[in-house]
Amino acid sequence: MQTRNHRIFTTGEIVRIRDIGKAGHVRTPQYVRNKVGFIDSYVGLFENPEERAYGHIGCEPIPLYRVRLKQNDLWPDYVGSDCDTLVLEIYDHWLEAVNSIEEPQ
């Protein structure tokens, strides 16, 4: 499904967190960029904090999601359980759909 300029992801959908190379104030940590995870939940529509940081108030709200990633995919030397995960909130312009589970990058 699409909203005005945004795709709506569903719970459980596989996504890649994009590395859009955006400079300045961003809320997407470098260590999760280009990683594959699952949509854990939809949080709601919010103004883009990357735009608000520069004084752009009143922009169209965009979808925010909780994305779950396996710790093993984030840290190559991770020694915890294969079931350990990290959940973080990512705005939809950082996300792209993935058709199937891929090898982590």
VMD Tcl script that builds the backbone (N, CA, C; Angstrom):
set m [mol new atoms 315]
animate dup $m
set s [atomselect $m all]
$s set {name element resname resid chain x y z} {
  {N N MET 1 A 0.846 -1.169 0.000}
  {CA C MET 1 A 0.000 0.000 0.000}
  {C C MET 1 A 0.900 1.244 0.000}
  {N N GLN 2 A 0.439 2.361 -0.582}
  {CA C GLN 2 A 1.161 3.624 -0.650}
  {C C GLN 2 A 0.340 4.716 0.029}
  {N N THR 3 A 1.010 5.628 0.728}
  {CA C THR 3 A 0.383 6.882 1.101}
  {C C THR 3 A 0.918 7.898 0.114}
  {N N ARG 4 A 0.768 9.144 0.386}
  {CA C ARG 4 A 1.136 10.184 -0.577}
  {C C ARG 4 A 2.502 9.915 -1.233}
  {N N ASN 5 A 3.557 9.817 -0.499}
  {CA C ASN 5 A 4.881 9.514 -1.062}
  {C C ASN 5 A 5.570 8.397 -0.300}
  {N N HIS 6 A 4.792 7.618 0.421}
  {CA C HIS 6 A 5.397 6.620 1.293}
  {C C HIS 6 A 4.717 5.272 1.119}
  {N N ARG 7 A 5.526 4.230 1.098}
  {CA C ARG 7 A 5.016 2.871 1.059}
  {C C ARG 7 A 4.676 2.482 2.486}
  {N N ILE 8 A 3.610 1.737 2.673}
  {CA C ILE 8 A 3.240 1.254 3.999}
  {C C ILE 8 A 3.727 -0.185 4.132}
  {N N PHE 9 A 4.600 -0.419 5.104}
  {CA C PHE 9 A 5.109 -1.756 5.369}
  {C C PHE 9 A 4.205 -2.461 6.369}
  {N N THR 10 A 4.158 -3.782 6.306}
  {CA C THR 10 A 3.329 -4.562 7.211}
  {C C THR 10 A 4.202 -5.291 8.224}
  {N N THR 11 A 3.620 -5.591 9.373}
  {CA C THR 11 A 4.332 -6.319 10.422}
  {C C THR 11 A 4.853 -7.639 9.862}
  {N N GLY 12 A 6.123 -7.930 10.119}
  {CA C GLY 12 A 6.755 -9.154 9.639}
  {C C GLY 12 A 7.423 -9.013 8.292}
  {N N GLU 13 A 7.169 -7.915 7.587}
  {CA C GLU 13 A 7.767 -7.718 6.266}
  {C C GLU 13 A 9.285 -7.538 6.394}
  {N N ILE 14 A 10.012 -8.134 5.461}
  {CA C ILE 14 A 11.473 -8.041 5.444}
  {C C ILE 14 A 11.868 -6.728 4.781}
  {N N VAL 15 A 12.758 -5.986 5.445}
  {CA C VAL 15 A 13.206 -4.703 4.923}
  {C C VAL 15 A 14.720 -4.570 5.060}
  {N N ARG 16 A 15.273 -3.736 4.211}
  {CA C ARG 16 A 16.668 -3.341 4.339}
  {C C ARG 16 A 16.670 -1.881 4.788}
  {N N ILE 17 A 17.533 -1.581 5.741}
  {CA C ILE 17 A 17.725 -0.196 6.154}
  {C C ILE 17 A 18.743 0.402 5.201}
  {N N ARG 18 A 18.278 1.370 4.434}
  {CA C ARG 18 A 19.102 1.959 3.378}
  {C C ARG 18 A 20.202 2.845 3.962}
  {N N ASP 19 A 21.249 3.024 3.202}
  {CA C ASP 19 A 22.267 4.029 3.514}
  {C C ASP 19 A 22.097 5.115 2.467}
  {N N ILE 20 A 21.314 6.135 2.799}
  {CA C ILE 20 A 20.996 7.166 1.814}
  {C C ILE 20 A 22.064 8.251 1.756}
  {N N GLY 21 A 23.122 8.112 2.558}
  {CA C GLY 21 A 24.234 9.051 2.484}
  {C C GLY 21 A 23.871 10.464 2.875}
  {N N LYS 22 A 22.857 10.600 3.688}
  {CA C LYS 22 A 22.402 11.920 4.094}
  {C C LYS 22 A 23.330 12.478 5.170}
  {N N ALA 23 A 23.817 13.676 4.932}
  {CA C ALA 23 A 24.704 14.331 5.901}
  {C C ALA 23 A 23.876 15.076 6.941}
  {N N GLY 24 A 24.506 15.408 8.032}
  {CA C GLY 24 A 23.853 16.219 9.053}
  {C C GLY 24 A 23.128 15.388 10.086}
  {N N HIS 25 A 22.073 15.957 10.634}
  {CA C HIS 25 A 21.320 15.325 11.715}
  {C C HIS 25 A 20.437 14.201 11.164}
  {N N VAL 26 A 20.785 12.977 11.477}
  {CA C VAL 26 A 19.961 11.824 11.099}
  {C C VAL 26 A 19.778 10.947 12.330}
  {N N ARG 27 A 18.706 10.162 12.328}
  {CA C ARG 27 A 18.407 9.314 13.478}
  {C C ARG 27 A 18.622 7.839 13.172}
  {N N THR 28 A 19.279 7.531 12.071}
  {CA C THR 28 A 19.524 6.142 11.697}
  {C C THR 28 A 21.003 5.843 11.911}
  {N N PRO 29 A 21.337 5.019 12.908}
  {CA C PRO 29 A 22.745 4.752 13.200}
  {C C PRO 29 A 23.478 4.106 12.022}
  {N N GLN 30 A 24.727 4.454 11.887}
  {CA C GLN 30 A 25.564 3.930 10.803}
  {C C GLN 30 A 25.626 2.402 10.831}
  {N N TYR 31 A 25.702 1.805 12.021}
  {CA C TYR 31 A 25.902 0.355 12.126}
  {C C TYR 31 A 24.701 -0.475 11.669}
  {N N VAL 32 A 23.532 0.144 11.447}
  {CA C VAL 32 A 22.384 -0.621 10.952}
  {C C VAL 32 A 22.125 -0.392 9.470}
  {N N ARG 33 A 22.839 0.526 8.857}
  {CA C ARG 33 A 22.612 0.823 7.443}
  {C C ARG 33 A 23.053 -0.356 6.572}
  {N N ASN 34 A 22.260 -0.655 5.587}
  {CA C ASN 34 A 22.443 -1.792 4.673}
  {C C ASN 34 A 22.220 -3.142 5.347}
  {N N LYS 35 A 21.623 -3.150 6.511}
  {CA C LYS 35 A 21.294 -4.402 7.205}
  {C C LYS 35 A 19.836 -4.777 6.942}
  {N N VAL 36 A 19.564 -6.072 7.012}
  {CA C VAL 36 A 18.224 -6.601 6.758}
  {C C VAL 36 A 17.576 -6.981 8.083}
  {N N GLY 37 A 16.308 -6.606 8.230}
  {CA C GLY 37 A 15.551 -6.952 9.419}
  {C C GLY 37 A 14.078 -7.129 9.068}
  {N N PHE 38 A 13.234 -7.113 10.091}
  {CA C PHE 38 A 11.794 -7.307 9.934}
  {C C PHE 38 A 11.056 -6.131 10.550}
  {N N ILE 39 A 9.941 -5.763 9.946}
  {CA C ILE 39 A 9.066 -4.775 10.568}
  {C C ILE 39 A 8.454 -5.423 11.801}
  {N N ASP 40 A 8.733 -4.852 12.956}
  {CA C ASP 40 A 8.201 -5.343 14.224}
  {C C ASP 40 A 6.838 -4.720 14.494}
  {N N SER 41 A 6.716 -3.419 14.200}
  {CA C SER 41 A 5.430 -2.741 14.383}
  {C C SER 41 A 5.453 -1.375 13.719}
  {N N TYR 42 A 4.274 -0.878 13.470}
  {CA C TYR 42 A 4.076 0.471 12.957}
  {C C TYR 42 A 3.864 1.374 14.167}
  {N N VAL 43 A 4.565 2.505 14.215}
  {CA C VAL 43 A 4.468 3.399 15.368}
  {C C VAL 43 A 3.466 4.523 15.114}
  {N N GLY 44 A 3.454 5.065 13.902}
  {CA C GLY 44 A 2.529 6.148 13.583}
  {C C GLY 44 A 3.147 7.111 12.592}
  {N N LEU 45 A 2.463 8.230 12.382}
  {CA C LEU 45 A 2.940 9.277 11.481}
  {C C LEU 45 A 3.505 10.425 12.309}
  {N N PHE 46 A 4.701 10.880 11.929}
  {CA C PHE 46 A 5.377 11.952 12.650}
  {C C PHE 46 A 6.097 12.855 11.659}
  {N N GLU 47 A 6.302 14.097 12.059}
  {CA C GLU 47 A 7.129 14.970 11.231}
  {C C GLU 47 A 8.549 14.421 11.229}
  {N N ASN 48 A 9.221 14.596 10.110}
  {CA C ASN 48 A 10.582 14.093 9.940}
  {C C ASN 48 A 11.542 14.863 10.853}
  {N N PRO 49 A 12.146 14.190 11.862}
  {CA C PRO 49 A 13.048 14.892 12.773}
  {C C PRO 49 A 14.308 15.408 12.074}
  {N N GLU 50 A 14.667 14.803 10.951}
  {CA C GLU 50 A 15.833 15.268 10.200}
  {C C GLU 50 A 15.563 16.641 9.589}
  {N N GLU 51 A 14.306 16.918 9.265}
  {CA C GLU 51 A 13.918 18.234 8.749}
  {C C GLU 51 A 13.681 19.220 9.896}
  {N N ARG 52 A 13.050 18.749 10.957}
  {CA C ARG 52 A 12.784 19.619 12.120}
  {C C ARG 52 A 14.070 20.143 12.732}
  {N N ALA 53 A 15.138 19.341 12.696}
  {CA C ALA 53 A 16.420 19.771 13.267}
  {C C ALA 53 A 16.949 21.033 12.590}
  {N N TYR 54 A 16.498 21.287 11.381}
  {CA C TYR 54 A 16.948 22.461 10.630}
  {C C TYR 54 A 15.851 23.518 10.523}
  {N N GLY 55 A 14.844 23.415 11.411}
  {CA C GLY 55 A 13.824 24.442 11.482}
  {C C GLY 55 A 12.670 24.293 10.522}
  {N N HIS 56 A 12.604 23.200 9.797}
  {CA C HIS 56 A 11.481 22.970 8.874}
  {C C HIS 56 A 10.331 22.351 9.658}
  {N N ILE 57 A 9.403 23.188 10.063}
  {CA C ILE 57 A 8.280 22.763 10.890}
  {C C ILE 57 A 7.023 22.685 10.015}
  {N N GLY 58 A 6.156 21.737 10.308}
  {CA C GLY 58 A 4.890 21.629 9.589}
  {C C GLY 58 A 4.966 20.814 8.318}
  {N N CYS 59 A 6.030 20.033 8.157}
  {CA C CYS 59 A 6.150 19.173 6.972}
  {C C CYS 59 A 5.153 18.016 7.073}
  {N N GLU 60 A 4.875 17.400 5.940}
  {CA C GLU 60 A 3.966 16.255 5.914}
  {C C GLU 60 A 4.496 15.147 6.824}
  {N N PRO 61 A 3.651 14.597 7.694}
  {CA C PRO 61 A 4.091 13.490 8.555}
  {C C PRO 61 A 4.463 12.266 7.730}
  {N N ILE 62 A 5.428 11.512 8.242}
  {CA C ILE 62 A 5.879 10.298 7.561}
  {C C ILE 62 A 5.794 9.108 8.514}
  {N N PRO 63 A 5.637 7.896 7.982}
  {CA C PRO 63 A 5.522 6.701 8.822}
  {C C PRO 63 A 6.825 6.377 9.561}
  {N N LEU 64 A 6.648 5.931 10.804}
  {CA C LEU 64 A 7.757 5.481 11.642}
  {C C LEU 64 A 7.480 4.034 12.024}
  {N N TYR 65 A 8.504 3.193 11.940}
  {CA C TYR 65 A 8.382 1.764 12.225}
  {C C TYR 65 A 9.402 1.327 13.271}
  {N N ARG 66 A 9.079 0.254 13.967}
  {CA C ARG 66 A 10.067 -0.445 14.787}
  {C C ARG 66 A 10.567 -1.607 13.931}
  {N N VAL 67 A 11.886 -1.671 13.771}
  {CA C VAL 67 A 12.510 -2.703 12.946}
  {C C VAL 67 A 13.354 -3.590 13.854}
  {N N ARG 68 A 13.187 -4.894 13.702}
  {CA C ARG 68 A 13.929 -5.878 14.513}
  {C C ARG 68 A 15.041 -6.487 13.657}
  {N N LEU 69 A 16.260 -6.447 14.211}
  {CA C LEU 69 A 17.426 -7.019 13.525}
  {C C LEU 69 A 18.100 -8.028 14.446}
  {N N LYS 70 A 18.658 -9.078 13.861}
  {CA C LYS 70 A 19.392 -10.080 14.647}
  {C C LYS 70 A 20.754 -9.502 15.035}
  {N N GLN 71 A 21.123 -9.682 16.287}
  {CA C GLN 71 A 22.424 -9.188 16.767}
  {C C GLN 71 A 23.575 -9.786 15.955}
  {N N ASN 72 A 23.442 -11.067 15.574}
  {CA C ASN 72 A 24.496 -11.730 14.784}
  {C C ASN 72 A 24.717 -11.028 13.446}
  {N N ASP 73 A 23.662 -10.422 12.889}
  {CA C ASP 73 A 23.785 -9.724 11.614}
  {C C ASP 73 A 24.463 -8.361 11.779}
  {N N LEU 74 A 24.382 -7.813 12.982}
  {CA C LEU 74 A 24.981 -6.499 13.238}
  {C C LEU 74 A 26.447 -6.578 13.630}
  {N N TRP 75 A 26.788 -7.594 14.413}
  {CA C TRP 75 A 28.126 -7.693 14.984}
  {C C TRP 75 A 28.722 -9.060 14.640}
  {N N PRO 76 A 29.684 -9.124 13.739}
  {CA C PRO 76 A 30.249 -10.408 13.289}
  {C C PRO 76 A 30.811 -11.273 14.427}
  {N N ASP 77 A 31.304 -10.640 15.491}
  {CA C ASP 77 A 31.905 -11.413 16.585}
  {C C ASP 77 A 30.959 -11.559 17.778}
  {N N TYR 78 A 29.670 -11.370 17.549}
  {CA C TYR 78 A 28.679 -11.472 18.623}
  {C C TYR 78 A 28.646 -12.901 19.161}
  {N N VAL 79 A 28.738 -13.046 20.488}
  {CA C VAL 79 A 28.810 -14.385 21.084}
  {C C VAL 79 A 27.535 -14.773 21.841}
  {N N GLY 80 A 26.534 -13.926 21.784}
  {CA C GLY 80 A 25.280 -14.234 22.466}
  {C C GLY 80 A 24.440 -15.224 21.678}
  {N N SER 81 A 23.221 -15.391 22.125}
  {CA C SER 81 A 22.283 -16.322 21.502}
  {C C SER 81 A 21.930 -15.886 20.081}
  {N N ASP 82 A 21.688 -16.875 19.217}
  {CA C ASP 82 A 21.216 -16.590 17.855}
  {C C ASP 82 A 19.850 -15.909 17.871}
  {N N CYS 83 A 19.145 -15.986 18.986}
  {CA C CYS 83 A 17.812 -15.385 19.104}
  {C C CYS 83 A 17.851 -13.923 19.554}
  {N N ASP 84 A 19.008 -13.418 19.945}
  {CA C ASP 84 A 19.106 -12.040 20.429}
  {C C ASP 84 A 18.878 -11.043 19.293}
  {N N THR 85 A 18.078 -10.024 19.582}
  {CA C THR 85 A 17.734 -9.036 18.567}
  {C C THR 85 A 17.868 -7.621 19.125}
  {N N LEU 86 A 17.865 -6.677 18.207}
  {CA C LEU 86 A 17.826 -5.252 18.517}
  {C C LEU 86 A 16.600 -4.690 17.817}
  {N N VAL 87 A 15.825 -3.869 18.512}
  {CA C VAL 87 A 14.671 -3.209 17.903}
  {C C VAL 87 A 14.928 -1.710 17.965}
  {N N LEU 88 A 14.802 -1.053 16.816}
  {CA C LEU 88 A 14.970 0.394 16.793}
  {C C LEU 88 A 13.939 1.017 15.879}
  {N N GLU 89 A 13.705 2.304 16.088}
  {CA C GLU 89 A 12.704 3.020 15.310}
  {C C GLU 89 A 13.365 3.676 14.106}
  {N N ILE 90 A 12.795 3.401 12.921}
  {CA C ILE 90 A 13.347 3.888 11.658}
  {C C ILE 90 A 12.206 4.496 10.832}
  {N N TYR 91 A 12.453 5.677 10.288}
  {CA C TYR 91 A 11.468 6.306 9.400}
  {C C TYR 91 A 11.489 5.636 8.037}
  {N N ASP 92 A 10.335 5.674 7.366}
  {CA C ASP 92 A 10.164 4.871 6.152}
  {C C ASP 92 A 11.088 5.243 5.001}
  {N N HIS 93 A 11.576 6.485 4.925}
  {CA C HIS 93 A 12.450 6.839 3.804}
  {C C HIS 93 A 13.821 6.164 3.909}
  {N N TRP 94 A 14.102 5.545 5.042}
  {CA C TRP 94 A 15.329 4.771 5.205}
  {C C TRP 94 A 15.113 3.293 4.888}
  {N N LEU 95 A 13.890 2.884 4.588}
  {CA C LEU 95 A 13.566 1.466 4.421}
  {C C LEU 95 A 13.241 1.115 2.977}
  {N N GLU 96 A 13.630 -0.108 2.601}
  {CA C GLU 96 A 13.225 -0.642 1.307}
  {C C GLU 96 A 12.828 -2.098 1.497}
  {N N ALA 97 A 11.847 -2.539 0.735}
  {CA C ALA 97 A 11.369 -3.917 0.818}
  {C C ALA 97 A 12.429 -4.872 0.280}
  {N N VAL 98 A 12.496 -6.046 0.881}
  {CA C VAL 98 A 13.383 -7.110 0.444}
  {C C VAL 98 A 12.503 -8.312 0.171}
  {N N ASN 99 A 12.707 -8.980 -0.964}
  {CA C ASN 99 A 11.843 -10.103 -1.340}
  {C C ASN 99 A 12.086 -11.365 -0.544}
  {N N SER 100 A 13.314 -11.560 -0.049}
  {CA C SER 100 A 13.616 -12.745 0.735}
  {C C SER 100 A 14.807 -12.442 1.635}
  {N N ILE 101 A 15.044 -13.330 2.580}
  {CA C ILE 101 A 16.191 -13.155 3.470}
  {C C ILE 101 A 17.458 -13.231 2.653}
  {N N GLU 102 A 18.312 -12.255 2.823}
  {CA C GLU 102 A 19.586 -12.212 2.111}
  {C C GLU 102 A 20.724 -12.325 3.113}
  {N N GLU 103 A 21.889 -12.622 2.616}
  {CA C GLU 103 A 23.066 -12.644 3.476}
  {C C GLU 103 A 23.308 -11.232 4.009}
  {N N PRO 104 A 23.630 -11.070 5.289}
  {CA C PRO 104 A 23.922 -9.746 5.812}
  {C C PRO 104 A 25.138 -9.144 5.125}
  {N N GLN 105 A 25.138 -7.817 5.017}
  {CA C GLN 105 A 26.271 -7.131 4.372}
  {C C GLN 105 A 27.223 -6.595 5.383}
}
mol reanalyze $m
mol bondsrecalc $m
mol representation Tube
mol addrep $m
